[in-house]
């Protein structure tokens, strides 16, 4: 309701930011669940060195994903945002959208 009263640009920014946050969290949750399943399997088999490898691999995959996404969104935000909005956005809307996407990425990485 608050974003609706501020205008369409704010609503656009919060919608895209929320959608990307859920995408980032979905990816990290998938990696976490897969890591937990494999670690439990190796623990049950008594293979402790493999447990450490699986955990390290899961953390590295997640770190690589967030580093790659961060590089894309910080380095080339115009190209990424133009995938969603082919027409030109107002400068203020673009600045808000860029900040929201980067904050969504950072927040999701912290939650992983």
DANORKA-V846035 format. One record per backbone hydrogen bond with DSSP energy under -1.0 kcal/mol. CO is the residue of the C=O (numbers start at 1). NH is the residue of the N-H. Records with the same first field share a line. If there is no record, write none. Layout:
BEGIN
CO=NH ; NH
END
This chain:
BEGIN
1=5
2=6
3=7
7=11
8=12
9=13
10=14
11=15
12=16
13=17
14=18
15=19
16=20
17=21
18=22
19=23
20=24
21=25
22=26
23=27
24=28
25=29
26=30
27=31
28=32
29=33
30=34
31=35
32=36
33=37
34=38
35=39
36=40
37=41
38=42
39=43
40=44
41=45
42=47
46=48
47=51
48=52
49=53
50=54
51=55
52=56
53=57
54=58
55=59
56=60
57=61
58=62
59=63
60=64
61=65
62=66
63=67
64=68
65=69
66=70
67=71
68=72
69=73
70=74
71=75
72=76
76=80
77=81
78=82
81=85
90=94
91=95
92=96
93=97
94=98
95=99
96=100
97=101
98=102
99=103
100=104
101=105
102=106
103=107
104=108
105=109
106=110
107=111
END
